[in-house]
């Protein structure tokens, strides 16, 4: 192993741990969107809040993808950075489609 290069096994381990954390956060945000939509169905007097909740979650995931994925790439941890960008970016796209009324 070259000096200064991160271990591929260590990067894979970190990626798996972060994948579990990412999926938990995405699941929680989708659950919040669903609960807000459910509450909106019982409140006809106010405008729905679910699309706003989805937009907030989209920006949160988009920002997290840029910060964590970009940070890992700057630290030369390409595997971790790519996993973060793909997973969090996909979650942001999912919630953006929900905000646009696709869900």
MMTF fields as JSON, N, C-alpha, C and O atoms, coordinates in Angstrom:
{
  "mmtfVersion": "1.0.0",
  "mmtfProducer": "UNKNOWN",
  "numBonds": 411,
  "numAtoms": 412,
  "numGroups": 103,
  "numChains": 1,
  "numModels": 1,
  "chainsPerModel": [1],
  "groupsPerChain": [103],
  "chainIdList": ["A"],
  "bondAtomList": [4, 2, 8, 6, 12, 10, 16, 14, 20, 18, 24, 22, 28, 26, 32, 30, 36, 34, 40, 38, 44, 42, 48, 46, 52, 50, 56, 54, 60, 58, 64, 62, 68, 66, 72, 70, 76, 74, 80, 78, 84, 82, 88, 86, 92, 90, 96, 94, 100, 98, 104, 102, 108, 106, 112, 110, 116, 114, 120, 118, 124, 122, 128, 126, 132, 130, 136, 134, 140, 138, 144, 142, 148, 146, 152, 150, 156, 154, 160, 158, 164, 162, 168, 166, 172, 170, 176, 174, 180, 178, 184, 182, 188, 186, 192, 190, 196, 194, 200, 198, 204, 202, 208, 206, 212, 210, 216, 214, 220, 218, 224, 222, 228, 226, 232, 230, 236, 234, 240, 238, 244, 242, 248, 246, 252, 250, 256, 254, 260, 258, 264, 262, 268, 266, 272, 270, 276, 274, 280, 278, 284, 282, 288, 286, 292, 290, 296, 294, 300, 298, 304, 302, 308, 306, 312, 310, 316, 314, 320, 318, 324, 322, 328, 326, 332, 330, 336, 334, 340, 338, 344, 342, 348, 346, 352, 350, 356, 354, 360, 358, 364, 362, 368, 366, 372, 370, 376, 374, 380, 378, 384, 382, 388, 386, 392, 390, 396, 394, 400, 398, 404, 402, 408, 406],
  "bondOrderList": [1, 1, 1, 1, 1, 1, 1, 1, 1, 1, 1, 1, 1, 1, 1, 1, 1, 1, 1, 1, 1, 1, 1, 1, 1, 1, 1, 1, 1, 1, 1, 1, 1, 1, 1, 1, 1, 1, 1, 1, 1, 1, 1, 1, 1, 1, 1, 1, 1, 1, 1, 1, 1, 1, 1, 1, 1, 1, 1, 1, 1, 1, 1, 1, 1, 1, 1, 1, 1, 1, 1, 1, 1, 1, 1, 1, 1, 1, 1, 1, 1, 1, 1, 1, 1, 1, 1, 1, 1, 1, 1, 1, 1, 1, 1, 1, 1, 1, 1, 1, 1, 1],
  "groupList": [{"groupName": "UNK", "atomNameList": ["N", "CA", "C", "O"], "elementList": ["N", "C", "C", "O"], "formalChargeList": [0, 0, 0, 0], "bondAtomList": [1, 0, 2, 1, 3, 2], "bondOrderList": [1, 1, 2], "singleLetterCode": "X", "chemCompType": "L-PEPTIDE LINKING"}],
  "groupTypeList": [0, 0, 0, 0, 0, 0, 0, 0, 0, 0, 0, 0, 0, 0, 0, 0, 0, 0, 0, 0, 0, 0, 0, 0, 0, 0, 0, 0, 0, 0, 0, 0, 0, 0, 0, 0, 0, 0, 0, 0, 0, 0, 0, 0, 0, 0, 0, 0, 0, 0, 0, 0, 0, 0, 0, 0, 0, 0, 0, 0, 0, 0, 0, 0, 0, 0, 0, 0, 0, 0, 0, 0, 0, 0, 0, 0, 0, 0, 0, 0, 0, 0, 0, 0, 0, 0, 0, 0, 0, 0, 0, 0, 0, 0, 0, 0, 0, 0, 0, 0, 0, 0, 0],
  "groupIdList": [1, 2, 3, 4, 5, 6, 7, 8, 9, 10, 11, 12, 13, 14, 15, 16, 17, 18, 19, 20, 21, 22, 23, 24, 25, 26, 27, 28, 29, 30, 31, 32, 33, 34, 35, 36, 37, 38, 39, 40, 41, 42, 43, 44, 45, 46, 47, 48, 49, 50, 51, 52, 53, 54, 55, 56, 57, 58, 59, 60, 61, 62, 63, 64, 65, 66, 67, 68, 69, 70, 71, 72, 73, 74, 75, 76, 77, 78, 79, 80, 81, 82, 83, 84, 85, 86, 87, 88, 89, 90, 91, 92, 93, 94, 95, 96, 97, 98, 99, 100, 101, 102, 103],
  "secStructList": [7, 7, 6, 6, 7, 7, 7, 2, 2, 2, 2, 2, 2, 2, 2, 2, 2, 2, 2, 2, 2, 2, 2, 2, 2, 2, 2, 2, 2, 2, 2, 2, 2, 2, 2, 2, 2, 2, 2, 2, 6, 6, 7, 7, 1, 1, 7, 7, 7, 2, 2, 2, 2, 2, 2, 2, 2, 2, 2, 2, 2, 2, 2, 2, 0, 0, 0, 0, 0, 2, 2, 2, 2, 2, 6, 6, 7, 2, 2, 2, 2, 2, 2, 2, 2, 2, 2, 2, 2, 2, 2, 2, 2, 2, 2, 2, 2, 2, 2, 6, 6, 7, 7],
  "xCoordList": [0.854, 0.0, 0.89, 1.843, 0.579, 1.348, 1.068, -0.04, 2.084, 1.922, 1.009, 1.196, 0.018, -0.862, -2.137, -3.048, -2.229, -3.459, -4.37, -3.91, -5.651, -6.576, -6.84, -6.829, -7.072, -7.37, -8.743, -9.705, -8.828, -10.107, -11.073, -12.268, -10.579, -11.433, -12.014, -13.189, -11.205, -11.685, -12.738, -13.746, -12.496, -13.476, -14.786, -15.862, -14.704, -15.919, -16.686, -17.914, -15.99, -16.636, -17.323, -18.462, -16.619, -17.203, -18.414, -19.425, -18.316, -19.425, -20.662, -21.782, -20.468, -21.608, -22.271, -23.498, -21.471, -22.029, -22.798, -23.918, -22.207, -22.882, -24.113, -25.08, -24.091, -25.261, -26.44, -27.565, -26.184, -27.253, -27.79, -29.003, -26.896, -27.311, -28.103, -29.143, -27.622, -28.302, -29.704, -30.661, -29.826, -31.139, -32.093, -33.297, -31.566, -32.4, -32.916, -34.095, -32.041, -32.442, -33.452, -34.448, -33.206, -34.139, -35.487, -36.533, -35.464, -36.716, -37.48, -38.701, -36.776, -37.421, -38.041, -39.154, -37.327, -37.85, -39.073, -40.017, -39.056, -40.222, -41.396, -42.539, -41.12, -42.159, -42.765, -43.985, -41.92, -42.426, -43.302, -44.341, -42.882, -43.694, -45.054, -46.091, -45.044, -46.291, -47.2, -48.411, -46.635, -47.447, -48.015, -49.151, -47.237, -47.732, -48.859, -49.855, -48.707, -49.776, -51.029, -52.139, -50.862, -51.993, -52.713, -53.942, -51.943, -52.541, -53.233, -54.271, -52.658, -53.283, -54.65, -55.535, -54.822, -56.102, -57.242, -58.413, -56.902, -57.928, -58.138, -59.004, -57.342, -57.425, -57.681, -56.744, -58.949, -59.304, -59.242, -59.282, -59.146, -59.208, -57.863, -57.836, -56.746, -55.417, -54.781, -55.14, -53.836, -53.146, -52.29, -51.823, -52.092, -51.32, -49.865, -49.254, -49.335, -47.948, -47.002, -45.786, -47.54, -46.688, -45.7, -44.535, -46.105, -45.112, -43.974, -42.825, -44.293, -43.242, -42.291, -41.085, -42.839, -42.015, -41.072, -39.905, -41.577, -40.752, -39.651, -38.532, -39.962, -38.939, -37.851, -36.667, -38.236, -37.234, -36.34, -35.122, -36.94, -36.169, -35.254, -34.131, -35.73, -34.907, -33.654, -32.549, -33.823, -32.667, -31.725, -30.508, -32.27, -31.437, -30.585, -29.379, -31.2, -30.453, -29.481, -28.375, -29.882, -28.994, -27.752, -26.629, -27.965, -26.833, -25.941, -24.716, -26.54, -25.756, -24.947, -23.81, -25.517, -24.783, -23.559, -22.474, -23.748, -22.63, -21.544, -20.357, -21.958, -20.984, -20.24, -19.01, -20.979, -20.304, -19.624, -18.473, -20.331, -19.72, -18.521, -17.471, -18.695, -17.575, -16.43, -15.262, -16.765, -15.718, -14.903, -13.677, -15.574, -14.839, -13.985, -12.871, -14.494, -13.68, -12.453, -11.371, -12.617, -11.456, -10.436, -9.237, -10.912, -10.014, -9.473, -8.802, -9.767, -9.338, -9.932, -9.309, -11.124, -11.876, -12.975, -14.147, -12.576, -13.473, -14.677, -15.793, -14.471, -15.577, -16.637, -17.823, -16.214, -17.162, -17.876, -19.089, -17.139, -17.726, -18.743, -19.79, -18.439, -19.354, -20.633, -21.728, -20.498, -21.68, -22.551, -23.77, -21.942, -22.707, -23.429, -24.609, -22.731, -23.356, -24.516, -25.564, -24.33, -25.384, -26.592, -27.729, -26.359, -27.475, -28.243, -29.466, -27.531, -28.216, -28.803, -29.866, -28.12, -28.666, -29.926, -30.867, -29.957, -31.167, -32.312, -33.46, -32.006, -33.034, -33.576, -34.779, -32.696, -33.141, -34.032, -35.03, -33.675, -34.501, -35.868, -36.883, -35.892, -37.161, -38.073, -39.246, -37.541, -38.371, -38.719, -39.773, -37.855, -38.198, -39.365, -40.231, -39.392, -40.527, -41.802, -42.88, -41.702, -42.879, -43.366, -44.57, -42.424, -42.79, -43.479, -44.347, -43.094, -43.685, -45.029, -45.679, -45.43, -46.723, -46.635, -47.647, -45.422, -45.261, -45.544, -45.489, -45.854, -46.015, -47.362, -47.588],
  "yCoordList": [-1.183, 0.0, 1.233, 1.321, 2.169, 3.407, 4.285, 4.304, 5.001, 5.926, 7.078, 7.669, 7.404, 8.529, 8.174, 8.998, 6.972, 6.556, 5.846, 4.987, 6.182, 5.538, 4.087, 3.748, 3.255, 1.851, 1.697, 2.349, 0.841, 0.593, -0.097, 0.197, -1.004, -1.681, -0.712, -0.807, 0.208, 1.213, 2.104, 2.44, 2.487, 3.309, 2.555, 3.141, 1.27, 0.472, 0.382, 0.472, 0.208, 0.148, 1.46, 1.475, 2.551, 3.872, 4.095, 4.641, 3.679, 3.846, 3.068, 3.566, 1.851, 1.045, 1.688, 1.752, 2.163, 2.823, 4.075, 4.297, 4.883, 6.104, 5.796, 6.559, 4.696, 4.293, 4.012, 4.428, 3.305, 3.017, 4.316, 4.489, 5.222, 6.508, 7.311, 7.883, 7.356, 8.099, 7.555, 8.323, 6.236, 5.638, 5.879, 6.036, 5.909, 6.213, 7.649, 7.901, 8.58, 9.994, 10.181, 10.884, 9.561, 9.681, 9.083, 9.659, 7.929, 7.311, 8.203, 8.323, 8.828, 9.726, 10.935, 11.345, 11.499, 12.66, 12.296, 13.08, 11.121, 10.677, 10.417, 10.733, 9.848, 9.631, 10.968, 11.084, 11.976, 13.302, 13.881, 14.479, 13.704, 14.17, 13.472, 14.116, 12.161, 11.408, 11.813, 11.94, 12.017, 12.433, 13.833, 14.106, 14.718, 16.066, 16.008, 16.72, 15.162, 14.992, 14.409, 14.804, 13.473, 12.88, 13.942, 14.004, 14.779, 15.855, 16.876, 17.427, 17.127, 18.064, 17.579, 18.386, 16.263, 15.74, 16.005, 15.946, 16.295, 16.592, 18.081, 18.475, 18.925, 20.372, 21.045, 21.371, 21.248, 21.849, 23.366, 23.99, 23.98, 25.442, 26.104, 27.293, 25.384, 25.956, 25.315, 24.196, 26.016, 25.412, 24.218, 24.198, 23.241, 22.052, 22.397, 23.242, 21.727, 21.943, 20.875, 21.06, 19.761, 18.647, 19.048, 18.659, 19.805, 20.198, 21.038, 20.906, 21.896, 22.709, 21.827, 22.071, 20.811, 19.867, 19.113, 18.9, 18.714, 18.008, 18.909, 18.451, 20.185, 21.124, 21.324, 21.347, 21.469, 21.602, 20.369, 20.485, 19.202, 17.957, 17.832, 17.339, 18.277, 18.237, 19.086, 18.642, 20.299, 21.172, 20.626, 20.759, 20.018, 19.413, 18.291, 18.235, 17.403, 16.294, 16.766, 16.237, 17.759, 18.299, 18.915, 18.679, 19.705, 20.309, 19.267, 19.387, 18.249, 17.177, 16.417, 16.027, 16.203, 15.506, 16.316, 15.766, 17.614, 18.465, 18.535, 18.404, 18.742, 18.908, 17.597, 17.575, 16.515, 15.26, 14.623, 14.196, 14.557, 13.967, 14.761, 14.202, 16.068, 16.92, 16.885, 16.879, 16.862, 16.785, 15.514, 15.548, 14.391, 13.131, 13.14, 12.615, 13.729, 13.813, 14.694, 14.389, 15.778, 16.626, 15.907, 16.168, 14.998, 14.197, 12.971, 12.13, 12.877, 11.764, 10.422, 9.373, 10.471, 9.266, 9.137, 9.402, 8.729, 8.736, 7.82, 8.188, 6.644, 5.702, 6.289, 6.277, 6.801, 7.398, 8.589, 8.735, 9.434, 10.62, 10.288, 10.929, 9.291, 8.892, 8.298, 8.6, 7.45, 6.867, 7.977, 7.956, 8.94, 10.035, 10.846, 11.164, 11.178, 11.956, 11.204, 11.789, 9.912, 9.13, 8.908, 9.109, 8.496, 8.167, 9.43, 9.485, 10.433, 11.656, 12.413, 13.022, 12.38, 13.009, 12.314, 12.971, 10.987, 10.242, 10.548, 10.682, 10.656, 11.026, 12.411, 12.647, 13.33, 14.691, 14.676, 15.393, 13.864, 13.769, 13.16, 13.589, 12.163, 11.554, 12.584, 12.693, 13.329, 14.32, 15.497, 16.11, 15.82, 16.883, 16.439, 17.247, 15.161, 14.681, 14.682, 14.946, 14.392, 14.467, 15.906, 16.165, 16.835, 18.254, 18.741, 19.612, 18.179, 18.592, 17.902, 18.159, 17.04, 16.378, 15.043, 14.521, 14.478, 13.2, 11.998, 10.869, 12.206, 11.041, 10.814, 9.856],
  "zCoordList": [0.0, 0.0, 0.0, 0.774, -0.859, -0.942, 0.268, 0.803, 0.678, 1.802, 1.396, 0.333, 2.235, 1.97, 1.234, 1.157, 0.693, 0.001, 0.982, 1.735, 0.992, 1.918, 1.517, 0.333, 2.496, 2.271, 1.616, 2.021, 0.613, -0.049, 0.9, 0.882, 1.725, 2.699, 3.714, 4.069, 4.175, 5.124, 4.474, 5.095, 3.211, 2.498, 2.306, 2.429, 2.008, 1.839, 3.153, 3.154, 4.263, 5.572, 5.924, 6.391, 5.694, 5.96, 5.06, 5.502, 3.81, 2.869, 3.31, 3.191, 3.817, 4.266, 5.479, 5.555, 6.424, 7.61, 7.199, 7.66, 6.343, 5.896, 5.046, 5.066, 4.304, 3.531, 4.452, 4.172, 5.552, 6.517, 7.118, 7.243, 7.488, 8.052, 7.017, 7.343, 5.785, 4.721, 4.474, 4.367, 4.384, 4.134, 5.296, 5.089, 6.512, 7.673, 7.599, 7.845, 7.264, 7.156, 6.026, 6.197, 4.877, 3.757, 4.134, 3.834, 4.79, 5.237, 6.194, 6.093, 7.118, 8.079, 7.362, 7.691, 6.391, 5.669, 4.819, 4.724, 4.207, 3.442, 4.392, 4.064, 5.556, 6.557, 6.997, 7.116, 7.241, 7.611, 6.514, 6.793, 5.264, 4.136, 4.144, 3.982, 4.332, 4.359, 5.503, 5.317, 6.684, 7.829, 7.621, 8.011, 7.011, 6.725, 5.703, 5.834, 4.685, 3.705, 4.322, 3.967, 5.243, 5.944, 6.773, 6.778, 7.474, 8.267, 7.371, 7.737, 6.2, 5.258, 4.796, 4.509, 4.723, 4.24, 5.223, 4.848, 6.475, 7.479, 7.7, 8.481, 7.011, 7.206, 5.865, 5.136, 5.544, 4.264, 4.286, 3.225, 5.46, 5.537, 5.26, 4.943, 5.365, 5.137, 3.907, 3.54, 3.263, 2.117, 2.585, 3.724, 1.714, 2.117, 2.427, 1.772, 3.432, 3.849, 3.316, 3.35, 2.824, 2.391, 1.292, 1.376, 0.268, -0.741, -0.158, -0.579, 0.806, 1.434, 2.247, 2.281, 2.894, 3.655, 2.712, 3.038, 1.554, 0.572, 0.017, -0.214, -0.197, -0.695, 0.353, 0.015, 1.619, 2.693, 2.757, 2.892, 2.662, 2.709, 1.497, 1.613, 0.333, -0.881, -0.7, -1.012, -0.2, 0.008, 1.065, 0.939, 2.098, 3.14, 2.552, 2.795, 1.785, 1.194, 0.124, 0.017, -0.671, -1.691, -1.046, -1.491, 0.005, 0.711, 1.358, 1.32, 1.948, 2.575, 1.536, 1.802, 0.355, -0.708, -1.141, -1.332, -1.292, -1.723, -0.648, -0.947, 0.6, 1.679, 1.956, 1.974, 2.169, 2.526, 1.321, 1.412, 0.189, -1.001, -1.487, -1.804, -1.539, -1.947, -0.959, -1.348, 0.319, 1.354, 1.253, 1.359, 1.05, 0.898, -0.364, -0.362, -1.436, -2.655, -2.436, -2.937, -1.694, -1.4, -0.526, -0.623, 0.332, 1.173, 0.443, 1.041, -0.849, -1.704, -1.277, -1.443, -0.734, -0.39, -1.447, -1.179, -2.638, -3.796, -3.603, -3.969, -3.038, -2.861, -1.943, -2.271, -0.794, 0.153, -0.459, -0.306, -1.146, -1.759, -2.829, -2.92, -3.637, -4.698, -4.117, -4.59, -3.088, -2.449, -1.863, -2.029, -1.185, -0.598, -1.671, -1.522, -2.738, -3.808, -4.453, -4.724, -4.697, -5.35, -4.444, -4.871, -3.203, -2.31, -1.911, -2.046, -1.425, -1.003, -2.19, -2.073, -3.329, -4.531, -5.003, -5.448, -4.913, -5.283, -4.326, -4.75, -3.04, -2.067, -2.334, -2.216, -2.694, -3.018, -4.262, -4.318, -5.254, -6.462, -6.143, -6.69, -5.262, -4.856, -4.207, -4.563, -3.27, -2.575, -3.472, -3.304, -4.418, -5.377, -6.252, -6.588, -6.622, -7.434, -6.603, -7.137, -5.299, -4.426, -4.291, -4.272, -4.197, -4.081, -5.344, -5.289, -6.478, -7.743, -8.007, -9.02, -7.097, -7.249, -7.961, -8.428, -8.05, -8.734, -7.87, -8.358, -6.57, -5.7, -5.189, -4.45]
}
